[in-house]
């Protein structure tokens, strides 16, 4: 049986039972339970569940502002909520909030920097390219998954192509290709973890300059 905070449905009974259990949980764990449940609902990609996830994530921010370990993840997931709804401007705002928070709290790290950077290049916010370039370079030493490297190096290639630095553009395009082609993540017990299952057509198109 799934944990009570990992539901994939959100009926009135689901919500009532979750909130009842949340009230009985230790206060220091409640923000985490809210965030995990929101993430589970987000993964269903069902509009009604997306809205429920948004409400739970906003509770993390408003009711537990002192919880630094969950705050960045809440911003990050709210960015995903906004992106799902087609509001890229708000999504960028939430992703940037997560990025800025993590800059001040380096012990807390999410993939918000990648989602922010990806959306910046896809929507061609060129005024932010310098920031994204610096951001990705600062996070590169900490990236371990092929999917992270594929996206990050693709983004750098796109930025350098726009700057007409074709040597660097080709260099990072090649690194992106290498990571996309990997069939083994390098982990002893999780060899499939973080592999690129499907390439991003929009990123690939921008990398090629089309």
Backbone as ProteinMPNN parsed JSONL, in Angstrom:
{"seq_chain_A": "XXXXXXXXXXXXXXXXXXXXXXXXXXXXXXXXXXXXXXXXXXXXXXXXXXXXXXXXXXXXXXXXXXXXXXXXXXXXXXXXXXXXXXXXXXXXXXXXXXXXXXXXXXXXXXXXXXXXXXXXXXXXXXXXXXXXXXXXXXXXXXXXXXXXXXXXXXXXXXXXXXXXXXXXXXXXXXXXXXXXXXXXXXXXXXXXXXXXXXXXXXXXXXXXXX", "coords_chain_A": {"N_chain_A": [[0.849, -1.199, 0.0], [0.517, 2.208, -0.833], [2.243, 5.044, 0.601], [0.521, 7.374, 2.714], [0.928, 9.959, 1.89], [1.523, 9.888, -0.748], [-0.344, 9.868, -2.851], [-2.025, 9.285, -5.938], [-4.392, 10.155, -6.761], [-7.003, 12.594, -6.133], [-9.512, 12.892, -4.707], [-12.402, 14.1, -2.852], [-12.47, 12.568, -0.571], [-9.832, 11.61, -0.541], [-8.418, 14.002, -0.139], [-9.463, 14.837, 2.345], [-8.658, 12.73, 4.04], [-5.882, 12.871, 3.771], [-5.336, 15.46, 4.824], [-6.205, 15.119, 7.411], [-4.393, 13.213, 8.384], [-2.102, 14.678, 8.059], [-2.411, 16.706, 9.965], [-1.969, 15.229, 12.23], [0.619, 14.526, 12.055], [4.151, 14.985, 12.83], [5.152, 18.302, 13.386], [7.519, 19.28, 12.205], [7.782, 17.69, 10.007], [5.731, 18.183, 8.283], [5.818, 20.022, 6.105], [7.426, 18.654, 4.31], [5.805, 16.414, 3.754], [3.654, 17.684, 2.486], [4.949, 18.697, 0.22], [5.911, 16.347, -1.044], [3.487, 15.01, -1.582], [2.337, 16.848, -3.334], [4.143, 16.662, -5.468], [3.692, 14.036, -6.319], [1.083, 14.279, -7.309], [1.5, 16.12, -9.342], [2.918, 14.566, -11.156], [0.992, 13.047, -12.394], [-0.085, 14.624, -14.342], [-2.657, 15.484, -14.715], [-5.156, 17.91, -15.063], [-6.867, 18.655, -12.824], [-5.5, 17.553, -10.709], [-3.104, 18.898, -10.897], [-3.844, 21.461, -10.123], [-4.528, 20.953, -7.474], [-2.015, 20.257, -6.527], [-0.691, 22.698, -6.768], [-1.992, 24.184, -4.758], [-1.195, 22.78, -2.439], [1.578, 23.168, -2.511], [1.773, 25.922, -2.216], [0.981, 26.127, 0.388], [3.202, 25.089, 1.677], [5.017, 27.192, 1.379], [3.721, 29.366, 2.643], [2.894, 28.49, 5.188], [5.065, 27.257, 6.326], [7.501, 28.858, 6.369], [10.008, 28.844, 7.505], [11.184, 26.49, 6.89], [13.785, 25.589, 5.328], [14.756, 23.445, 3.845], [12.704, 22.527, 2.237], [11.723, 24.683, 0.883], [12.944, 25.621, -1.535], [12.409, 23.464, -3.252], [9.662, 23.661, -3.342], [9.283, 26.119, -4.695], [10.441, 25.353, -7.128], [8.735, 23.246, -8.0], [6.353, 24.673, -8.205], [7.006, 26.225, -10.345], [6.954, 24.239, -12.299], [4.231, 23.661, -12.241], [3.151, 26.081, -13.245], [4.302, 26.066, -15.769], [3.124, 23.813, -16.889], [0.581, 24.791, -17.141], [0.929, 26.553, -19.15], [1.908, 29.054, -18.607], [4.565, 30.54, -19.013], [5.972, 32.788, -18.198], [5.377, 33.15, -15.477], [6.335, 30.698, -14.648], [9.105, 30.963, -15.089], [9.611, 32.905, -13.172], [9.168, 31.529, -10.761], [11.068, 29.447, -10.995], [13.384, 30.99, -11.012], [13.25, 32.067, -8.475], [13.775, 29.779, -6.982], [16.395, 29.236, -7.857], [17.756, 31.527, -6.944], [17.332, 31.271, -4.206], [18.758, 28.925, -3.682], [21.294, 29.793, -4.223], [21.861, 31.262, -2.004], [21.575, 29.376, -0.117], [23.417, 26.965, -0.262], [23.436, 24.287, 0.518], [21.086, 23.249, -0.209], [19.809, 21.902, -3.066], [18.288, 21.755, -6.263], [16.903, 20.759, -9.461], [16.145, 23.128, -10.536], [17.724, 25.069, -11.72], [18.293, 24.02, -14.217], [15.756, 23.785, -15.411], [15.005, 26.466, -15.442], [17.05, 27.566, -17.084], [16.686, 26.112, -19.44], [14.133, 26.984, -20.245], [14.645, 29.654, -20.625], [16.332, 29.67, -22.936], [14.709, 28.381, -24.798], [12.535, 30.104, -25.025], [13.866, 32.243, -25.901], [14.99, 34.414, -24.345], [17.197, 36.423, -24.546], [18.511, 38.377, -23.122], [19.082, 37.247, -20.743], [21.019, 35.381, -21.164], [23.767, 35.564, -20.466], [23.694, 35.329, -17.684], [22.61, 32.746, -17.447], [24.618, 31.244, -18.673], [26.752, 31.566, -16.833], [25.515, 30.446, -14.615], [25.095, 27.721, -15.306], [27.734, 26.872, -15.703], [28.632, 27.124, -13.095], [27.286, 25.089, -11.854], [27.998, 22.796, -13.164], [30.167, 21.137, -12.106], [28.798, 19.648, -10.226], [26.983, 18.044, -11.445], [25.803, 14.833, -12.165], [24.233, 13.069, -13.566], [23.489, 11.713, -16.796], [21.286, 12.858, -18.2], [21.082, 15.386, -17.081], [23.526, 16.517, -17.885], [23.314, 16.337, -20.668], [21.211, 18.171, -21.173], [22.254, 20.533, -20.012], [24.68, 20.981, -21.429], [23.658, 21.213, -23.994], [22.218, 23.579, -23.736], [24.307, 25.399, -23.207], [25.634, 25.194, -25.675], [23.72, 26.312, -27.385], [23.646, 28.951, -26.434], [26.298, 29.799, -26.941], [26.323, 29.568, -29.69], [24.548, 31.571, -30.38], [26.063, 33.715, -29.583], [27.932, 33.671, -31.476], [30.223, 32.221, -31.087], [31.418, 29.783, -32.403], [33.166, 27.653, -32.117], [33.089, 26.907, -29.382], [30.377, 26.378, -29.304], [30.121, 24.091, -30.928], [31.731, 22.358, -29.48], [30.329, 21.986, -27.033], [27.979, 20.98, -28.045], [28.824, 18.512, -28.979], [29.503, 17.29, -26.532], [26.972, 17.175, -25.409], [25.734, 15.377, -27.169], [27.269, 13.08, -26.63], [26.526, 12.464, -23.997], [23.805, 12.038, -24.337], [23.823, 9.695, -25.731], [24.687, 7.746, -24.021], [24.48, 4.525, -22.522], [24.722, 3.525, -20.076], [24.62, 4.63, -16.853], [26.705, 4.687, -15.098], [26.457, 4.11, -12.464], [26.729, 1.614, -10.029], [24.604, -0.017, -9.077], [22.398, 1.094, -10.203], [22.13, 1.311, -13.116], [20.591, 2.393, -15.133], [19.817, 4.828, -14.277], [18.943, 8.17, -14.728], [19.453, 8.265, -17.469], [19.228, 9.413, -20.902], [16.242, 9.049, -22.158], [14.62, 9.977, -24.167], [15.392, 12.285, -26.58], [15.351, 15.883, -26.487], [13.511, 17.522, -28.744], [13.198, 20.244, -29.315], [15.385, 21.471, -28.04], [17.468, 20.193, -29.446], [16.987, 21.166, -31.991], [17.543, 23.886, -31.676], [20.215, 23.751, -30.943], [21.354, 22.881, -33.309], [21.02, 25.103, -34.782], [18.807, 25.627, -36.312]], "CA_chain_A": [[0.0, 0.0, 0.0], [1.312, 3.44, -0.941], [2.207, 5.952, 1.744], [-0.646, 8.264, 2.703], [1.304, 11.226, 1.273], [1.95, 9.61, -2.122], [-1.554, 9.532, -3.6], [-2.083, 9.679, -7.345], [-5.738, 10.695, -6.964], [-7.284, 13.65, -5.17], [-10.948, 13.038, -4.478], [-12.709, 14.751, -1.578], [-12.048, 11.645, 0.491], [-8.367, 11.63, -0.517], [-7.982, 15.256, 0.471], [-9.834, 14.836, 3.754], [-7.811, 11.785, 4.758], [-4.524, 13.411, 3.784], [-5.245, 16.585, 5.748], [-6.358, 14.584, 8.769], [-3.116, 12.602, 8.752], [-1.119, 15.769, 8.14], [-2.597, 17.369, 11.258], [-1.446, 14.362, 13.294], [2.049, 14.322, 11.833], [5.045, 15.915, 13.52], [5.138, 19.583, 12.687], [8.726, 19.468, 11.415], [7.706, 16.85, 8.811], [4.538, 18.491, 7.497], [6.181, 20.666, 4.838], [7.919, 17.594, 3.43], [4.66, 15.626, 3.302], [2.928, 18.508, 1.523], [5.722, 18.784, -1.024], [5.92, 15.031, -1.683], [2.158, 14.756, -2.133], [2.181, 17.725, -4.504], [4.951, 16.092, -6.546], [2.98, 12.857, -6.817], [-0.062, 14.738, -8.097], [2.05, 16.74, -10.554], [3.369, 13.532, -12.082], [-0.15, 12.497, -13.129], [-0.343, 15.567, -15.43], [-4.093, 15.705, -14.843], [-5.404, 19.305, -14.67], [-7.416, 18.823, -11.479], [-4.43, 17.223, -9.764], [-2.128, 19.988, -10.98], [-4.358, 22.553, -9.294], [-4.387, 20.525, -6.081], [-0.587, 20.348, -6.22], [-0.383, 24.123, -6.57], [-2.498, 24.581, -3.442], [-0.345, 22.172, -1.416], [2.898, 23.806, -2.55], [1.653, 27.264, -1.649], [0.939, 25.953, 1.843], [4.59, 24.93, 2.126], [5.651, 28.508, 1.429], [3.051, 30.298, 3.553], [2.735, 27.97, 6.539], [6.344, 26.771, 6.858], [8.56, 29.671, 5.746], [11.299, 28.581, 8.136], [11.674, 25.193, 6.432], [14.658, 25.869, 4.183], [14.999, 22.249, 3.051], [11.593, 22.295, 1.315], [11.302, 25.924, 0.232], [13.412, 25.657, -2.917], [11.659, 22.456, -3.992], [8.309, 24.186, -3.553], [9.401, 27.079, -5.802], [10.736, 24.583, -8.333], [7.522, 22.549, -8.43], [5.378, 25.683, -8.631], [7.408, 26.545, -11.705], [6.43, 23.172, -13.151], [2.778, 23.874, -12.311], [2.902, 27.198, -14.157], [4.683, 25.647, -17.12], [2.082, 22.903, -17.343], [-0.583, 25.61, -17.49], [1.283, 27.397, -20.278], [2.308, 30.387, -18.146], [6.023, 30.47, -18.926], [6.49, 33.95, -17.47], [5.309, 32.816, -14.051], [7.235, 29.561, -14.419], [10.458, 31.512, -14.966], [9.695, 33.611, -11.896], [9.326, 30.534, -9.698], [12.372, 28.792, -11.154], [14.427, 31.94, -10.606], [13.184, 32.14, -7.014], [14.495, 28.601, -6.482], [17.819, 29.429, -8.16], [18.286, 32.553, -6.036], [17.323, 30.71, -2.858], [19.836, 27.954, -3.592], [22.557, 30.532, -4.203], [22.054, 31.687, -0.618], [21.529, 28.173, 0.722], [24.042, 25.961, -1.146], [23.195, 22.904, 0.953], [19.818, 22.848, -0.826], [19.969, 21.949, -4.518], [17.301, 21.071, -7.094], [17.165, 20.953, -10.887], [15.508, 24.375, -10.978], [18.648, 25.799, -12.587], [18.165, 23.476, -15.568], [14.441, 24.163, -15.938], [15.078, 27.897, -15.716], [17.94, 27.783, -18.227], [16.037, 25.531, -20.62], [13.036, 27.849, -20.665], [15.251, 30.897, -21.109], [16.797, 29.532, -24.319], [13.59, 28.012, -25.665], [11.727, 31.311, -25.254], [14.807, 33.221, -26.445], [15.207, 35.584, -23.497], [18.635, 36.567, -24.732], [19.065, 39.272, -22.109], [19.465, 36.424, -19.602], [21.969, 34.342, -21.573], [25.01, 35.649, -19.693], [23.423, 34.764, -16.364], [22.448, 31.302, -17.602], [25.954, 30.696, -18.949], [27.476, 31.512, -15.561], [24.798, 29.538, -13.724], [25.371, 26.335, -15.669], [29.143, 26.584, -15.419], [28.8, 26.988, -11.645], [26.662, 23.852, -11.401], [28.539, 21.666, -13.909], [30.933, 20.164, -11.295], [27.92, 18.872, -9.359], [26.071, 17.243, -12.254], [26.271, 13.454, -12.265], [23.35, 12.288, -14.419], [23.589, 12.023, -18.222], [20.204, 13.741, -18.641], [21.457, 16.738, -16.662], [24.629, 16.984, -18.725], [22.777, 16.522, -22.019], [20.467, 19.43, -21.235], [23.125, 21.663, -19.687], [25.616, 21.218, -22.525], [22.853, 21.702, -25.113], [21.915, 24.99, -23.456], [25.533, 26.156, -23.434], [25.868, 25.236, -27.121], [22.767, 27.277, -27.949], [24.083, 30.298, -26.048], [27.529, 30.144, -27.663], [25.975, 29.76, -31.104], [23.948, 32.9, -30.486], [27.157, 34.668, -29.405], [28.824, 33.463, -32.619], [31.423, 31.491, -30.686], [31.061, 28.485, -32.977], [34.045, 26.6, -31.593], [32.5, 26.448, -28.124], [29.057, 25.82, -29.61], [30.316, 22.728, -31.408], [32.316, 21.578, -28.386], [29.285, 21.599, -26.092], [27.031, 20.134, -28.782], [29.402, 17.167, -28.968], [29.344, 16.757, -25.18], [25.553, 16.852, -25.25], [25.511, 14.134, -27.919], [27.911, 11.975, -25.919], [25.709, 12.106, -22.824], [22.521, 11.522, -24.804], [24.031, 8.357, -26.286], [25.121, 6.8, -22.99], [23.573, 3.432, -22.2], [25.02, 3.132, -18.701], [24.81, 5.852, -16.066], [27.939, 4.6, -14.33], [26.17, 3.68, -11.102], [26.871, 0.155, -9.945], [23.329, -0.701, -8.879], [21.321, 1.807, -10.905], [22.787, 1.616, -14.38], [19.683, 3.136, -16.014], [19.423, 6.069, -13.62], [19.291, 9.442, -15.345], [19.791, 8.19, -18.889], [18.357, 10.168, -21.795], [15.336, 8.106, -22.814], [14.133, 10.621, -25.384], [16.022, 13.59, -26.764], [14.458, 17.034, -26.557], [13.545, 17.978, -30.13], [13.365, 21.706, -29.368], [16.781, 21.764, -27.724], [18.293, 19.732, -30.552], [16.799, 22.089, -33.12], [18.26, 25.128, -31.375], [21.645, 23.43, -30.978], [21.772, 22.804, -34.714], [20.894, 26.432, -35.394], [17.65, 25.674, -37.198]], "C_chain_A": [[0.876, 1.237, 0.0], [1.207, 4.256, 0.338], [1.044, 6.924, 1.599], [-0.351, 9.609, 2.047], [1.858, 11.025, -0.149], [0.75, 9.183, -2.989], [-1.456, 10.037, -5.037], [-3.482, 10.18, -7.715], [-6.014, 11.723, -5.881], [-8.787, 13.93, -5.098], [-11.161, 13.786, -3.163], [-12.262, 13.88, -0.415], [-10.529, 11.598, 0.61], [-7.861, 12.86, 0.224], [-8.26, 15.27, 1.97], [-8.932, 13.918, 4.574], [-6.378, 12.299, 4.862], [-4.392, 14.516, 4.826], [-5.385, 16.135, 7.194], [-5.044, 13.975, 9.259], [-2.023, 13.664, 8.899], [-1.203, 16.46, 9.493], [-2.015, 16.554, 12.401], [0.057, 14.127, 13.175], [2.879, 15.318, 12.637], [5.16, 17.19, 12.7], [6.344, 19.752, 11.777], [8.707, 18.659, 10.111], [6.587, 17.273, 7.866], [4.857, 19.125, 6.146], [6.667, 19.626, 3.838], [6.763, 16.759, 2.885], [3.837, 16.397, 2.263], [3.642, 18.531, 0.178], [5.736, 17.451, -1.765], [4.564, 14.736, -2.323], [1.908, 15.608, -3.373], [2.939, 17.166, -5.701], [4.264, 14.875, -7.164], [1.807, 13.267, -7.704], [0.392, 15.387, -9.405], [2.393, 15.688, -11.599], [2.225, 12.909, -12.87], [-0.483, 13.338, -14.357], [-1.835, 15.742, -15.708], [-4.431, 17.082, -14.284], [-5.921, 19.486, -13.249], [-6.379, 18.502, -10.415], [-3.346, 18.288, -9.756], [-2.568, 21.147, -10.097], [-4.262, 22.208, -7.813], [-2.934, 20.621, -5.639], [-0.194, 21.794, -5.951], [-0.794, 24.572, -5.171], [-1.62, 24.026, -2.322], [1.024, 22.847, -1.35], [2.857, 25.209, -1.96], [1.558, 27.201, -0.133], [2.338, 25.775, 2.413], [5.221, 26.296, 2.335], [5.043, 29.411, 2.49], [3.025, 29.81, 5.004], [4.046, 27.512, 7.183], [7.514, 27.536, 6.249], [9.946, 29.409, 6.309], [11.929, 27.282, 7.648], [12.496, 25.374, 5.163], [14.861, 24.646, 3.29], [13.899, 21.992, 2.028], [11.234, 23.523, 0.488], [11.702, 25.972, -1.246], [12.648, 24.662, -3.78], [10.241, 22.921, -4.282], [8.307, 25.206, -4.689], [9.566, 26.347, -7.134], [9.474, 23.909, -8.876], [6.416, 23.518, -8.848], [5.719, 26.188, -10.03], [6.888, 25.515, -12.69], [4.912, 23.294, -13.321], [2.458, 24.952, -13.337], [3.234, 26.817, -15.593], [3.642, 24.706, -17.713], [0.86, 23.691, -17.816], [-0.292, 26.561, -18.649], [1.69, 28.811, -19.908], [3.821, 30.385, -17.932], [6.629, 31.637, -18.163], [6.486, 33.669, -15.968], [6.234, 31.652, -13.719], [8.666, 30.048, -14.231], [10.647, 32.217, -13.63], [9.898, 32.635, -10.742], [10.673, 29.825, -9.791], [13.492, 29.712, -10.674], [14.431, 32.105, -9.083], [13.933, 30.968, -6.389], [15.993, 28.759, -6.681], [18.438, 30.416, -7.18], [18.35, 32.032, -4.606], [18.494, 29.756, -2.67], [21.21, 28.624, -3.597], [22.895, 30.976, -2.783], [22.081, 30.51, 0.35], [22.102, 27.003, -0.073], [23.866, 24.521, -0.706], [21.897, 22.363, 0.37], [19.958, 22.993, -2.335], [18.854, 21.164, -5.208], [17.74, 21.229, -8.554], [16.511, 22.216, -11.43], [16.416, 25.146, -11.933], [18.552, 25.322, -14.026], [16.833, 23.873, -16.192], [14.411, 25.644, -16.297], [15.882, 28.156, -16.986], [17.315, 27.277, -19.521], [14.941, 26.449, -21.152], [13.548, 29.183, -21.196], [15.664, 30.767, -22.576], [15.659, 29.168, -25.257], [12.702, 29.212, -25.991], [12.569, 32.494, -25.706], [14.852, 34.54, -25.66], [16.712, 35.868, -23.469], [19.293, 37.494, -23.722], [19.522, 38.503, -20.876], [20.52, 35.376, -19.932], [23.264, 34.373, -20.767], [24.823, 35.032, -18.308], [23.323, 33.25, -16.436], [23.794, 30.628, -17.857], [26.735, 30.532, -17.645], [26.834, 30.495, -14.617], [25.137, 28.087, -14.031], [26.821, 25.969, -15.395], [29.364, 26.374, -13.912], [28.251, 25.665, -11.124], [27.228, 22.605, -12.081], [29.319, 20.677, -13.032], [30.053, 19.251, -10.448], [26.941, 17.995, -10.137], [26.636, 15.836, -12.425], [25.431, 12.625, -13.235], [23.497, 12.679, -15.89], [22.511, 12.983, -18.712], [20.495, 15.188, -18.252], [22.518, 17.317, -17.596], [24.167, 17.23, -20.161], [22.062, 17.866, -22.136], [21.382, 20.635, -21.007], [24.065, 21.991, -20.844], [24.883, 21.683, -23.792], [22.568, 23.188, -24.945], [23.147, 25.858, -23.681], [25.841, 26.271, -24.924], [24.973, 26.267, -27.797], [23.22, 28.708, -27.664], [25.331, 30.706, -26.834], [27.273, 30.302, -29.156], [25.387, 31.154, -31.314], [25.019, 33.987, -30.371], [28.197, 34.568, -30.52], [30.176, 32.889, -32.223], [31.204, 30.045, -31.125], [31.936, 27.345, -32.476], [33.484, 26.033, -30.3], [31.131, 25.82, -28.361], [29.17, 24.371, -30.054], [30.865, 21.817, -30.317], [31.226, 21.087, -27.438], [28.195, 20.771, -26.763], [27.521, 18.687, -28.79], [29.272, 16.516, -27.59], [27.899, 16.367, -24.913], [25.229, 15.543, -25.949], [26.081, 12.926, -27.179], [27.059, 11.517, -24.737], [24.35, 11.56, -23.218], [22.646, 10.078, -25.266], [24.416, 7.315, -25.238], [24.045, 5.758, -22.702], [23.788, 2.91, -20.785], [25.351, 4.402, -17.918], [26.102, 5.856, -15.278], [27.724, 4.201, -12.89], [26.143, 2.154, -11.048], [25.526, -0.563, -9.888], [22.153, -0.032, -9.595], [21.845, 2.271, -12.268], [21.92, 2.419, -15.344], [19.321, 4.512, -15.457], [19.891, 7.296, -14.397], [19.73, 9.375, -16.781], [18.8, 9.02, -19.716], [17.497, 9.171, -22.562], [14.804, 8.668, -24.131], [14.751, 12.007, -25.476], [14.966, 14.679, -26.895], [14.57, 17.653, -27.949], [13.777, 19.482, -30.233], [14.791, 22.109, -29.049], [17.684, 21.377, -28.886], [18.186, 20.672, -31.754], [17.576, 23.376, -32.902], [19.78, 24.911, -31.387], [22.157, 23.428, -32.41], [21.629, 24.126, -35.45], [19.738, 26.57, -36.351], [16.594, 26.611, -36.624]], "O_chain_A": [[1.858, 1.313, 0.739], [0.217, 4.173, 1.064], [0.636, 7.254, 0.485], [-1.279, 10.331, 1.683], [2.568, 11.881, -0.678], [0.85, 8.235, -3.768], [-0.873, 11.088, -5.303], [-3.72, 10.582, -8.854], [-5.354, 11.736, -4.841], [-9.257, 15.031, -5.383], [-10.202, 14.072, -2.446], [-11.748, 14.372, 0.589], [-9.991, 11.553, 1.716], [-6.995, 12.771, 1.094], [-7.408, 15.662, 2.766], [-8.494, 14.279, 5.667], [-5.74, 12.179, 5.908], [-3.451, 14.515, 5.62], [-4.761, 16.699, 8.092], [-4.633, 14.191, 10.399], [-1.141, 13.555, 9.751], [-0.177, 16.766, 10.1], [-1.612, 17.11, 13.423], [0.686, 13.593, 14.089], [2.38, 16.356, 13.069], [5.255, 17.152, 11.473], [6.217, 20.309, 10.687], [9.513, 18.906, 9.215], [6.507, 16.763, 6.749], [4.223, 18.791, 5.145], [6.354, 19.709, 2.65], [6.737, 16.432, 1.699], [3.378, 15.82, 1.277], [3.014, 18.4, -0.872], [5.587, 17.425, -2.987], [4.494, 14.271, -3.46], [1.33, 15.133, -4.351], [2.435, 17.192, -6.824], [4.258, 14.708, -8.383], [1.574, 12.651, -8.745], [-0.248, 15.225, -10.444], [2.181, 15.9, -12.792], [2.461, 12.301, -13.915], [-1.09, 12.84, -15.306], [-2.224, 16.109, -16.817], [-4.045, 17.402, -13.16], [-5.461, 20.38, -12.538], [-6.375, 19.108, -9.343], [-2.737, 18.549, -8.719], [-1.748, 21.746, -9.401], [-3.951, 23.069, -6.991], [-2.649, 21.019, -4.509], [0.55, 22.077, -5.012], [-0.037, 25.257, -4.483], [-1.332, 24.733, -1.356], [1.562, 23.069, -0.266], [3.795, 25.634, -1.285], [2.004, 28.118, 0.557], [2.63, 26.255, 3.508], [5.882, 26.534, 3.346], [5.764, 30.145, 3.166], [3.121, 30.609, 5.935], [4.143, 27.39, 8.404], [8.419, 26.93, 5.676], [10.949, 29.716, 5.665], [13.087, 27.002, 7.96], [11.961, 25.319, 4.055], [15.112, 24.797, 2.094], [14.14, 21.301, 1.038], [10.515, 23.411, -0.505], [10.891, 26.323, -2.102], [12.278, 24.977, -4.911], [9.682, 22.618, -5.336], [7.43, 25.168, -5.553], [8.919, 26.677, -8.128], [9.183, 23.993, -10.07], [5.631, 23.214, -9.747], [4.829, 26.536, -10.806], [6.436, 25.861, -13.781], [4.378, 23.061, -14.405], [1.598, 24.763, -14.196], [2.527, 27.202, -16.524], [3.319, 24.793, -18.898], [0.19, 23.301, -18.772], [-1.178, 27.297, -19.082], [1.806, 29.674, -20.777], [4.296, 30.245, -16.805], [7.685, 31.493, -17.546], [7.473, 33.921, -15.277], [6.843, 31.616, -12.65], [9.363, 29.6, -13.321], [11.716, 32.136, -13.026], [10.707, 32.885, -9.849], [11.343, 29.625, -8.778], [14.431, 29.268, -10.013], [15.49, 32.264, -8.476], [14.639, 31.133, -5.394], [16.777, 28.454, -5.782], [19.519, 30.17, -6.646], [19.302, 32.313, -3.879], [19.15, 29.769, -1.629], [22.171, 28.089, -3.044], [24.065, 31.058, -2.408], [22.546, 30.629, 1.484], [21.349, 26.134, -0.514], [24.124, 23.61, -1.492], [21.632, 21.164, 0.442], [20.201, 24.094, -2.831], [18.516, 20.054, -4.797], [18.811, 21.764, -8.838], [16.341, 22.362, -12.64], [15.931, 25.804, -12.854], [18.709, 26.113, -14.955], [16.78, 24.252, -17.362], [13.859, 26.03, -17.328], [15.432, 28.889, -17.866], [17.403, 27.926, -20.563], [14.832, 26.665, -22.359], [12.957, 29.769, -22.103], [15.378, 31.657, -23.377], [15.648, 29.608, -26.407], [12.181, 29.323, -27.101], [12.063, 33.604, -25.873], [14.763, 35.626, -26.232], [17.395, 35.585, -22.485], [20.499, 37.407, -23.491], [20.264, 39.036, -20.052], [20.88, 34.568, -19.075], [23.803, 33.321, -20.422], [25.688, 34.304, -17.821], [23.88, 32.545, -15.594], [24.069, 29.559, -17.312], [27.312, 29.474, -17.391], [27.532, 29.771, -13.906], [25.433, 27.309, -13.124], [27.105, 24.874, -14.91], [30.181, 25.547, -13.508], [28.688, 25.172, -10.084], [26.973, 21.486, -11.637], [29.146, 19.47, -13.201], [30.505, 18.197, -10.0], [26.147, 17.276, -9.531], [27.801, 15.665, -12.785], [25.883, 11.571, -13.682], [23.618, 13.864, -16.198], [22.788, 13.838, -19.554], [20.188, 16.11, -19.007], [22.416, 18.462, -18.038], [24.574, 18.204, -20.794], [22.286, 18.612, -23.09], [21.294, 21.634, -21.721], [24.227, 23.16, -21.197], [25.432, 22.46, -24.574], [22.666, 23.96, -25.898], [23.05, 26.931, -24.277], [26.263, 27.33, -25.388], [25.418, 27.005, -28.675], [23.181, 29.568, -28.544], [25.411, 31.828, -27.335], [27.945, 31.095, -29.816], [25.691, 31.827, -32.298], [24.902, 35.048, -30.983], [29.204, 35.277, -30.516], [31.16, 33.053, -32.943], [30.849, 29.189, -30.314], [31.493, 26.198, -32.42], [33.409, 24.815, -30.136], [30.767, 24.848, -27.701], [28.402, 23.519, -29.606], [30.505, 20.642, -30.241], [31.197, 19.91, -27.078], [27.556, 19.945, -26.11], [26.734, 17.754, -28.63], [28.967, 15.328, -27.49], [27.63, 15.352, -24.27], [24.531, 14.694, -25.394], [25.445, 11.875, -27.114], [26.894, 10.319, -24.51], [23.795, 10.713, -22.519], [21.678, 9.32, -25.2], [24.466, 6.123, -25.542], [22.856, 6.072, -22.644], [23.121, 1.971, -20.35], [26.257, 5.15, -18.285], [26.554, 6.912, -14.833], [28.688, 3.975, -12.159], [25.59, 1.499, -11.932], [25.323, -1.579, -10.553], [21.038, -0.554, -9.584], [21.979, 3.467, -12.525], [22.436, 3.053, -16.264], [18.597, 5.272, -16.1], [21.077, 7.447, -14.687], [20.325, 10.328, -17.284], [17.681, 9.288, -19.279], [17.966, 8.528, -23.501], [14.568, 7.927, -25.086], [14.641, 12.806, -24.546], [13.847, 14.438, -27.348], [15.598, 18.237, -28.294], [14.475, 19.942, -31.137], [15.352, 22.986, -29.705], [18.567, 22.144, -29.27], [19.172, 20.934, -32.441], [18.195, 23.899, -33.828], [20.533, 25.794, -31.796], [23.253, 23.912, -32.691], [22.06, 24.26, -36.595], [19.683, 27.526, -37.125], [15.535, 26.79, -37.226]]}, "name": "protein", "num_of_chains": 1, "seq": "XXXXXXXXXXXXXXXXXXXXXXXXXXXXXXXXXXXXXXXXXXXXXXXXXXXXXXXXXXXXXXXXXXXXXXXXXXXXXXXXXXXXXXXXXXXXXXXXXXXXXXXXXXXXXXXXXXXXXXXXXXXXXXXXXXXXXXXXXXXXXXXXXXXXXXXXXXXXXXXXXXXXXXXXXXXXXXXXXXXXXXXXXXXXXXXXXXXXXXXXXXXXXXXXXX"}
